[in-house]
Amino acid sequence: MGSRSIFYVHLGIIGLACFALLTACATTKSAHGPDGKTLRFLKGSEVFQGSHTGFILVDAESGKVLAAQQADNYFTPASNTKILTLATALAFIPDSIPSLQQAEWKGKTIWRGCADPSFLHPKFEAWQTTFLGLKSQPEQAFGMARPLSSARLGPGWAWDDANDYYSAERSDWPLYGGVMQIIQANGTARVEPPFFQSRLIDPEEPGLPASWATDPCAPYYTYRKKLQETPDTSLQCIRFMDAFKSELLADTMKHPFPMFAPEQGPQWRTVYACPSDTVFRRMMHQSDNFIAEHVLLAASGTLGDTLSEEKIIRVALDSLLPSDAHPPRWVDGSGLSRYNLITPAYLSKTLRMLWLKEDQDRLFSLFPAGGRDGTLKNWYGGASPYVFAKSGSMGGVYCLSGYLVARSGRVLIFSVMHNQFTGSNKPWKEETQALLESIRDRY
């Protein structure tokens, strides 16, 4: 072979080597570097241009940021706040929810609440061992209020939300999921629990849709009968004054349950009831605000005698949740308050903290699965679930944060937060779904 031929062979080998190197670099950048296609999608979306939108995409294993837009800006998170609540509850609440505390005092058995949201809750009927214990002591059982420093309604909760079931108040001893059920049929109304039947006031104009008194502090509740054969169930929040709780419990147990205050502090023993994950799943899957508030209160009860959301939030931010240059303003467990402000980056760090600490199957089971569970049942579906995330919405707000399993099996963490838009959030859901499907298919 001549020298010129050898030269061209070497040149070809060098060219192939360069091509392979460039291909490897391009592949590495696609897998581990800035995701240009995602950024172009975010910037080119006409829907997203109509809102204040922040986004972050992170590799769960390495923690490397793959794409980000306004990720350090603050957004109203709505029910994405429950991700912080879940992280705190997983750290402070054991395998079962603290339900009641019991003490013996001069021949009396005294009980007080631990803010257990499952107590007498109609969705947790299989886990009422503490109630059965109360019911079995008809003569010597007494109740006692527990110190509660958090107000019955959260900071920044809208007054016009107070009539709605999703704004149930906070209590040291919540009952029945915080609501009564009014089942209307054939022009009559039946109430569960029956204790409230006598407190309903017939409307002046029967035959109109159900509506409630504008003042939730009123001792009586008005309703408007629905004249139809199919039962229609509506929910109304309950106010948990101490004397009221005593009356309601006595009516449920069918024996007196007086309130009692001993001269000195007794030695309390905590009694546990419902499995914690069962409660956490309902909180996350159905976005249950009542449960979220009381889970946070229950977590605070593990730190001392007083139940205080403010205290547990402060402890969680200081010693549990990720440190950050842009820490959240976090004021309640549910996300009902618009005072809450969180960045997509902070949510992604919290999600990764959970990813590193928890078993994947358990963690994914706590979040709604796209196309299958709760608030995501009609969104983000596919042949098999690929999104495990918490949504959050209120007027002008739609957020979604959680985990995405790509075609390759790679797990990604994402947070997309839309604020300051008008009208229905459906276009933002549809565009967010298109964004996540694109990411799923490319990784």
C-alpha positions in Angstrom: 0.0 0.0 0.0 1.4 3.4 -0.9 2.0 6.2 1.5 -1.0 8.2 0.1 -3.3 5.2 0.6 -2.1 4.8 4.2 -2.7 8.5 4.8 -6.4 8.2 3.7 -6.9 5.1 5.8 -5.6 7.0 8.9 -7.7 10.0 8.0 -10.8 7.7 7.8 -10.1 6.1 11.2 -9.6 9.6 12.7 -12.9 10.7 11.2 -14.8 7.7 12.5 -13.3 8.3 15.9 -14.3 11.9 15.9 -17.9 11.0 14.8 -18.1 8.4 17.6 -16.9 11.0 20.1 -19.4 13.6 18.9 -22.2 11.1 19.1 -21.2 10.1 22.6 -21.1 13.7 23.7 -24.5 14.4 22.2 -26.0 11.3 23.9 -24.4 12.3 27.2 -25.8 15.8 26.9 -29.2 14.5 26.1 -29.2 12.1 29.0 -27.4 14.2 31.7 -27.2 17.8 30.5 -29.6 20.7 29.8 -32.8 19.4 28.0 -33.2 21.9 25.2 -36.4 20.3 23.9 -38.1 20.7 27.2 -37.0 24.3 27.5 -38.2 25.1 24.0 -41.5 23.5 24.8 -41.9 25.7 27.9 -40.9 28.9 26.1 -42.9 28.1 22.9 -46.2 27.2 24.6 -48.9 29.7 23.9 -50.8 28.4 26.9 -47.9 28.8 29.3 -47.3 32.4 28.0 -50.7 33.2 29.6 -49.5 32.4 33.1 -46.6 32.8 35.4 -45.0 29.3 35.0 -42.1 27.7 36.7 -40.6 24.3 36.0 -37.8 22.0 37.1 -36.8 18.5 35.9 -34.2 16.6 38.0 -32.6 13.1 37.7 -33.8 11.3 40.8 -30.6 9.2 41.1 -27.9 11.9 40.7 -29.9 15.0 41.6 -28.7 16.7 38.5 -31.0 19.4 37.1 -31.9 18.6 33.5 -34.1 21.6 32.8 -35.3 24.6 34.7 -37.4 27.7 34.1 -38.1 30.2 36.9 -37.4 27.4 39.3 -36.3 29.7 42.1 -39.3 32.0 41.7 -42.1 31.8 44.3 -45.5 30.4 43.4 -48.8 29.8 45.3 -48.6 26.0 45.6 -52.3 25.2 46.6 -52.3 21.5 47.5 -48.7 20.9 46.5 -48.2 22.1 50.1 -49.3 18.6 51.1 -45.9 17.3 49.9 -44.3 19.2 52.7 -47.0 17.9 55.1 -46.4 14.3 53.9 -42.6 14.6 54.4 -43.1 15.9 57.9 -45.7 13.3 58.8 -43.4 10.5 57.5 -40.7 11.7 59.8 -42.6 12.3 63.0 -45.6 9.9 63.0 -45.0 6.2 63.6 -46.6 3.3 61.7 -50.0 4.0 63.2 -51.7 7.3 63.9 -51.7 8.5 67.5 -55.4 8.5 68.2 -56.1 9.2 71.9 -54.2 9.6 75.1 -55.5 7.8 78.2 -54.8 8.4 81.9 -56.1 7.1 85.2 -57.0 9.7 87.8 -58.7 8.9 91.2 -60.7 6.1 89.8 -61.6 7.9 86.6 -60.4 7.1 83.1 -59.6 10.3 81.3 -59.2 10.6 77.5 -58.0 13.4 75.3 -57.4 13.7 71.6 -54.3 13.6 69.5 -55.8 15.2 66.4 -56.5 11.8 64.8 -58.3 12.6 61.6 -59.5 8.9 61.3 -61.5 8.9 64.5 -65.1 8.1 63.6 -64.3 9.0 60.0 -66.7 7.2 57.7 -63.9 6.2 55.4 -61.9 4.5 58.2 -64.6 2.3 59.8 -62.3 -0.7 60.1 -59.9 1.2 62.4 -62.1 2.4 65.3 -60.5 0.5 68.2 -60.1 3.6 70.3 -63.7 4.5 69.9 -64.7 1.0 70.9 -62.5 1.4 74.0 -64.3 4.6 74.9 -67.7 3.0 74.3 -66.9 0.0 76.6 -66.5 2.3 79.6 -69.9 3.7 80.3 -69.5 4.8 83.9 -66.0 6.0 84.5 -64.9 7.6 81.1 -64.3 11.3 81.0 -63.0 13.7 78.4 -60.4 16.4 78.6 -59.4 19.1 76.2 -55.8 19.1 75.0 -53.9 22.4 74.6 -54.3 23.6 71.0 -52.4 26.7 69.9 -53.5 26.7 66.3 -56.7 28.5 65.4 -59.7 26.4 64.3 -59.4 28.0 60.7 -56.0 28.4 59.1 -54.2 31.7 58.4 -55.2 33.1 55.1 -58.2 30.8 54.6 -60.9 32.5 52.5 -64.0 33.3 54.5 -66.2 32.2 51.7 -64.5 28.7 51.8 -65.7 28.2 55.4 -69.1 26.9 54.3 -67.6 24.2 52.1 -66.6 20.7 53.3 -63.0 21.1 52.1 -62.5 23.8 54.7 -63.3 21.8 57.8 -61.9 23.3 61.0 -59.0 22.0 63.1 -59.4 20.4 66.5 -57.5 18.5 69.1 -60.3 15.8 68.9 -61.9 15.8 65.4 -64.9 13.7 64.7 -66.6 12.2 61.6 -64.1 13.7 59.2 -65.1 17.2 60.3 -68.4 17.1 58.5 -72.0 16.0 58.7 -73.6 14.3 55.8 -77.1 15.5 54.7 -78.7 12.9 52.5 -81.7 14.4 50.7 -84.3 12.4 49.0 -88.1 12.6 48.3 -88.3 16.0 49.9 -86.7 15.0 53.2 -83.3 15.2 54.7 -81.5 12.6 56.8 -78.4 13.6 58.7 -75.3 11.5 59.6 -74.5 11.6 62.4 -78.1 11.7 63.6 -77.1 14.1 66.5 -77.4 17.0 64.0 -80.9 16.1 62.8 -82.6 18.4 65.3 -80.3 21.2 64.4 -81.4 21.5 60.8 -83.8 24.3 60.0 -86.3 23.8 57.1 -85.9 26.3 54.4 -88.5 29.0 53.6 -88.5 27.9 49.9 -88.4 24.2 49.5 -87.4 22.6 46.2 -84.3 24.6 45.6 -80.7 23.3 45.6 -78.9 22.7 48.9 -77.3 25.7 50.5 -75.9 26.5 53.9 -75.9 29.2 56.5 -73.3 31.8 55.7 -72.0 31.8 59.2 -70.3 28.5 60.2 -70.3 29.6 63.8 -74.1 29.5 63.9 -75.5 26.7 66.3 -78.0 25.7 63.7 -77.7 24.8 60.0 -80.1 25.7 57.3 -80.7 23.6 54.2 -82.9 23.6 51.1 -84.6 20.3 50.3 -84.0 18.7 46.9 -87.2 17.1 45.6 -85.8 14.1 43.7 -85.9 10.4 44.1 -82.2 9.8 43.8 -80.5 10.4 47.1 -78.2 13.4 47.0 -75.6 13.8 49.7 -74.1 17.1 50.7 -71.5 17.9 53.4 -71.5 20.6 56.0 -68.6 21.4 58.3 -68.9 20.8 62.0 -67.7 23.3 64.7 -65.8 21.5 67.4 -66.4 23.4 70.7 -65.4 21.4 73.7 -68.9 21.1 75.1 -70.2 20.3 71.7 -67.7 17.5 71.2 -68.7 16.0 74.6 -72.4 16.1 73.6 -71.7 14.5 70.2 -69.5 11.7 71.6 -72.1 11.0 74.3 -74.8 10.7 71.6 -72.6 8.4 69.5 -71.6 6.2 72.4 -75.1 6.2 74.0 -73.7 7.1 77.5 -72.6 10.3 79.2 -69.1 11.6 78.4 -68.5 14.6 80.7 -65.5 16.9 80.4 -63.1 16.9 83.3 -60.0 18.9 84.3 -57.9 17.3 87.1 -55.9 19.5 89.5 -52.6 18.2 88.3 -51.3 16.8 85.0 -51.9 13.1 84.8 -49.5 10.6 83.2 -50.7 10.0 79.7 -50.4 6.8 77.6 -50.9 7.2 73.9 -53.2 4.7 72.1 -52.7 4.2 68.4 -55.3 3.3 65.7 -55.3 3.5 61.9 -52.2 2.6 59.9 -50.5 5.8 59.0 -50.0 5.0 55.3 -53.8 4.4 55.0 -54.4 8.0 56.2 -51.6 9.5 54.2 -52.9 7.9 51.0 -56.3 9.4 51.4 -54.7 12.8 52.2 -52.7 12.6 49.0 -55.0 10.7 46.6 -58.2 12.7 47.4 -56.3 15.8 48.4 -58.2 15.8 51.7 -57.6 19.1 53.5 -59.1 18.0 56.8 -56.7 15.1 57.0 -53.7 17.2 56.0 -54.4 19.7 58.7 -54.8 17.1 61.4 -51.9 15.0 60.2 -49.7 18.1 60.8 -51.3 18.6 64.2 -50.8 14.9 65.1 -47.1 15.2 64.1 -46.8 18.3 66.4 -48.2 16.2 69.3 -45.1 14.0 69.2 -43.0 17.0 70.2 -44.8 18.0 73.4 -48.2 18.5 75.1 -49.5 21.3 73.0 -50.8 20.7 69.5 -49.4 23.4 67.2 -49.0 23.5 63.4 -46.8 26.6 63.7 -44.4 24.6 65.9 -44.1 21.5 63.7 -43.7 23.7 60.6 -40.9 25.6 62.2 -39.1 22.4 63.4 -39.6 20.7 60.0 -38.1 23.7 58.1 -35.2 24.0 60.6 -34.2 20.4 61.0 -35.9 18.1 58.5 -36.6 19.6 55.1 -33.9 20.7 52.7 -32.0 23.9 53.3 -32.3 26.3 50.5 -31.5 29.9 49.4 -35.2 30.3 48.7 -37.0 28.7 51.7 -40.8 28.4 51.5 -43.3 30.5 53.3 -45.4 27.6 54.8 -48.4 28.3 57.0 -50.9 25.4 56.9 -51.0 21.6 56.2 -53.5 21.6 53.3 -52.5 24.5 51.0 -55.9 26.3 51.4 -54.0 29.5 52.3 -52.7 31.8 49.6 -50.1 32.9 52.1 -48.1 29.7 51.2 -45.3 30.4 48.7 -42.9 27.7 47.4 -40.4 27.5 44.6 -40.4 24.5 42.1 -36.7 24.0 43.1 -37.6 23.6 46.7 -40.4 21.1 45.9 -38.0 19.1 43.8 -35.5 19.0 46.7 -38.2 17.8 49.1 -39.3 15.1 46.6 -35.7 13.9 46.1 -35.2 13.8 49.9 -38.2 11.5 50.1 -36.9 9.4 47.1 -33.6 8.8 48.9 -35.2 7.9 52.3 -38.3 5.8 51.3 -38.8 2.6 49.4 -39.9 3.4 45.9 -43.0 1.2 46.0 -44.2 2.7 49.2 -43.4 6.2 48.1 -45.2 5.9 44.8 -48.2 4.3 46.5 -48.7 7.5 48.6 -48.9 9.7 45.5 -51.8 9.5 43.0 -50.9 7.6 39.9 -51.8 9.2 36.6 -54.8 7.7 34.9 -55.7 5.6 38.0 -56.0 7.4 41.4 -57.9 10.2 43.0 -57.3 13.6 41.6 -55.2 12.3 38.6 -57.6 9.6 37.6 -58.6 11.3 34.4 -55.1 12.8 33.6 -51.6 11.6 32.8 -52.7 8.1 31.9 -51.1 5.5 29.6 -50.6 1.8 29.2 -49.2 1.8 32.7 -48.9 4.7 35.2 -45.9 6.9 34.5 -46.7 9.9 36.7 -46.9 9.7 40.5 -47.6 13.2 41.6 -49.6 15.7 43.7 -51.7 18.2 42.0 -52.8 21.6 43.4 -55.4 24.0 42.2 -57.4 27.0 43.2 -58.5 30.1 41.3 -55.7 31.1 38.9 -53.4 28.2 40.2 -52.5 24.8 38.8 -49.5 22.9 40.0 -48.2 19.4 39.7 -45.1 18.0 41.4 -43.8 14.4 41.8 -42.1 11.6 40.0 -42.1 10.6 36.3 -41.0 7.1 35.1 -39.6 7.5 31.6 -39.7 4.9 28.8 -36.3 3.7 29.7 -37.3 3.1 33.3 -35.3 6.2 34.5 -37.0 8.0 37.4 -37.2 11.8 37.1 -38.4 14.4 39.6 -40.4 17.3 38.3 -42.4 20.3 39.5 -44.5 22.5 37.2 -46.3 25.5 38.8 -48.7 27.8 37.0 -50.0 30.9 38.6 -51.8 34.1 37.6 -54.1 32.9 34.8 -57.8 33.4 34.3 -60.5 31.0 33.4 -60.5 27.2 33.5 -57.3 25.4 34.4 -58.1 22.7 31.7 -55.8 24.2 29.0 -52.9 24.2 31.6 -53.6 20.6 32.5 -53.7 19.6 28.8 -50.5 21.4 28.0 -48.8 20.0 31.1 -49.8 16.5 30.1 -48.3 17.1 26.6 -45.1 18.3 28.3 -44.8 15.3 30.5 -45.6 12.9 27.7 -42.8 14.4 25.7 -40.3 14.0 28.5 -41.5 10.4 29.2 -40.9 9.4 25.5 -37.5 11.0 25.1 -35.8 9.6 28.3 
